[in-house]
Amino acid sequence: MPYSLRVLRIARASVLVALAVMGLKAVAWWLTGSVALYADALESSVNVVTAGLALWAVHISRIPPDAEHHYGHHKVEYFAAVAEGVMIVLAALLIFREAWGAFQAPVGMGNAGAGMAVNAVAAAINLAWARLLIRVGQREGSPALEADGRHVMTDVATSAGVLAGLVLAWISGWPVLDAVLGAAVGLHILNEGRRLIAASLDGLMDRAATPDETALIEATIRDSAAGALEVHDIRTRRAGPAMFIDFHLVVDGAMSVSQSHEICDRVEAALGVAVPGARVAIHVEPAHKRKPDHGLDLV
């Protein structure tokens, strides 16, 4: 199930927004010479690359199944999200290096007020854009778009913390606080990179539906499988916007192929409505194959 054109347009716009925000934060760093603002600007440069990766992944995932990829290209988004996590970790290491140098030789900030004002504008733009990315990513089932949005949201939190700390450093006259803030930003985004890599690898390993999704799938089968006796061995896996569902459907052994096929069509149609992106495979079995110990009784 390919994404809507809106997802592709938002992924394209995300690259432009990331470039604009990176430019603003680079100006803020140039005005102040602050290590903390350098860290914030460096994270935004990672945003530019990851926005480009998200655009590439969304574009590839829209390609329909072909002779070499029978189940589509949805998993490319998880690879993009892993790459994003790796780049976040690398950015954190660069920040640690810069913070250590500033800690050893603290330097006061120049044009602090102007620099912090520019950074605040960049943070406000990021906040609005991150909310949009997360909302659309969740609605469309796009791991790359949602990951991009959550990364941008961590950038907003980073900027807020940096600005608050820089105000304190400016008022107190303790330039060493700038280096400490830079290191804190590095720790924050290092943890975010770790979490993003872990979540994306989980998706690559065919994570099953959530308990709520599983309950919805079972209820939908129960409500739409009139004429069948039991369903068992339900298996699911998520791949981007697609949810693959397969199970065994037990029917009366005397039922015709045409009748059992009609039940399967009805169940597939119901799951397609209840679970967006559902790809359903049903194996029909006769009554003596029932598994009363762990099957779902439909009678």
N, C-alpha and C positions, 0 to 999 in steps of 0.2 A: 504494500500500500504506500505509494509515494506521498511525500509531504505536499502540503498546499503551497502555491506560489508565494503566499505571504511569508512562509518560513524562509524561503530562498531570498526574498527581498530584505527581510530583517537581518539575515546572515550577511548580506552584502553591505547593508547600512552599518552593521556593527563594526566593520573594518574602518569605515570613515569616522565613526564616533570615537573609536579607540585611537586613531591617529590625532584627532583634534584634542582629546584629553591628554595624550602623551605630550603634545606640543605645549599645552598650558602648563603641565607639571615641569617640563624641561625649563620653561621660562621662570617658574617659581624657584627652581634649584639654582639657575643662573643668577637670579637676583640676590639670593641669600647665601649661596655656598654651603647650605645645610646638608649634613649627611643624611638626616632623616628625610628631607625632601628629595635627596638623591635616591634613597631607597624607594620612596613612593613613585618617583619618575621611572625608575628601573622596572618596577612592577607593572607600570602602565605600558612600557615598551614590550613586555611579555604579553600584555593584553592584545597588542596589535598583531603579534604572531599567532596567538591562539584564536583570535577572531578570524584570521585568514584560514587557519586549520578548520575551524567550525564551518566556514563557507565551503571549503573544499569537501568536507565530509557530508554536509547536507546535499551538495550537488551530486556526489557519487551515490549517496543512498537513494536518490530519486530514480536511478536507473532501474528499469524493470528487470525481473529475473530473465536470465538468458541461458544458452546451452551450457555454459561453464559455471553458472551460479544459479542453480535451480531455486534457491530460497531467497534470492535477492541480494542486495548489497548493504543491508542495514548495519551490519557489525562494523563497518568502516568508522562509524561514529565513536565506537569505544576505543579504537586505535588512536583517533584524533585526541580523545580525552586523556589517554595515557601520555601521549606526547606533550599535551598541555601541562600535565602534572610534573613531568620531567623538567620542563623549562622553568616552572615555578621553583622547583628545588634548586636549579642552577642559579636562578636570580637571587635566591636566599643566600647562597654561598658567596656571591659577589658582594652582597650587602654586608655580610659578616666581615669580609676583608676590608671594605671601606670603613666600617664602624670601628674596627680594631685600630686602624691608622689614626682616625679622629680621636679615639680614646687616649692614645699615646701622646698626641699633640693637639689638644683642643683649640679650635679657632672660633672666634665670635662671628655672628651672622651679620651680614650687611643687608640693608633694605628689607628688614624682616617683615614689616607691616604689609608692604606691597606684595612680597612673595607669598605670604600666607593668604592674602586676599585672592590672589590668582589661583592658588591651590584649592581654596574653598569653592570657587566657581567650578573648577574641574570635578570636585567631589560631588557637587549638586547634579551635574550632568550625568555622572556615572550612576548615581542613585536612581534617577529616573529611568535610565537605560537598562540597568540591571533588573529592575522590577519587570520591565517589559519582556526581557529575554527569558527570565524564569517562568513568567506566566505563559508565554507562547510555547516555550520548550516543554512544559508539563502538559499543556493541552494537546500538543501535537505529538507527544512522545518522542522528543528529540534529545537524546543524551548530550550531544555536542552543544546544542543551543542552550540547554539548561546548565551544563557545566560552565559554559562561557559566562552566563548570567551570574552564577554563584561565585565565579572567580572575580567578576567585576564588583559584586557585592562585598567581597572581602577587601577589595581595593578601597571601597567607600569606608569600611570600618577602619582600615589602615590610615586613611587620610584624616579621619576624625580624631583618631588617637594621636597622630603626628601633630596636627594643628593644636590640640589641647596641650600636648607636651611642650611644643615650641613656644606657646604663650607663656608657660611656666618658666622655661629657660630664658626667655627674653626678659621677663619681669625680674627673675632672681639674679640674672647675670652669671649663671653657671653654664658655660658652653659645653661642659662635659655631658650635660643632659642630652645634648643633640646626638652624641655617639651612642648613649644608652638607648635612646629612642630608636635609632637606626637598627641596633641589634634586636630590639624588641619586635620591630617590623619584620626583620629577617626570620625570627622564630615563628611569628604568626603565619607568614606565607609558606614557610617550610612545612608546618603542620598541615596547611591547606593542600599543598602539593601531595603530601603523603596520603591524605584522605581521598583526594581525587584519583590518584593512581590505584588505590585499593578498590574503590567503587567501580572503576572502569574495568579492572581485571576481573572483578566479580561478574560483570556483564558479559565479558568474553567467555566466561566459563558456564554460560547458559543458566543464569539464575532463574529459578522458578518464580511463578506468580506469587504475589504477597498473599497472606491469609485472607484478606478482604476480597482480593481478586478471585482467589480459589473458591470462596464461599459464593460469590456471584456466578461463577462458571457452573458450580454444582446446582445452584438454584435454577439457573437458566435451562440446564439439561433436564432437570426434574419437571419443569413447567412445560417443556416443549416436546418431550419424548413419549407422548401418549401412545400406547400400543407396545412399548418395549418393557422388558422385565427388570433390567438392572444395568447399571454402568459401573465399571471398575477400571483400575489401573490408569487413572487420569494423570497425565503428565503435561507439564507446561514449561515453556521457556520464553524469555523476553529477548527480542533483538530490535533495539530502537523502537520504532512505532508499531512493530509487528509482535503479536502474541501467538506463538505456536501452541496449539492444544491438540493432544491426541488421547484417545481412550477406547476401551472395548465396550460395545453396546450389546447386551444380551437380549435376544428376542425368542419367541416361540419357534421351535424347530420346524413346525409345519408352515410357518409364514413364508410367503413367496419372496423372491428376490426383489420384485417390484415394490411390494409392501414395505419391506425393510429399508429399501432405498428411499422411499417416500419419507419415512421417519427420519432418516439421516439428513435428507435435504431440509426438513423442518428444523431440526436441531442446529444445523450449520447456519441457517438463516437467522435463527434466534440469537446464537452466539455472536454473529456478525454485527447485530444491532447492540447487544449488551456490552460487548468487549470490542471497542474500535481496533481495527488492525488484526482481528482474529484470523488465523490460518488453521483450519480444523481438519483433522484426519481421524476417521472413525473405522474401527475394525469390528464387524458384526460377527457375533457368536451365537450358537444355539443354546437352549436352556440348560443343558447339562454342564455348560461351562461356567455357570454362576459361581460367585465367590461370596457366600453370605457372611463370611467372617470379616471382610473389609470392603465389600461392594456397597454401592448406593442403591437401595431398593426403590424401584420406580412404580411398583404396583400399589 
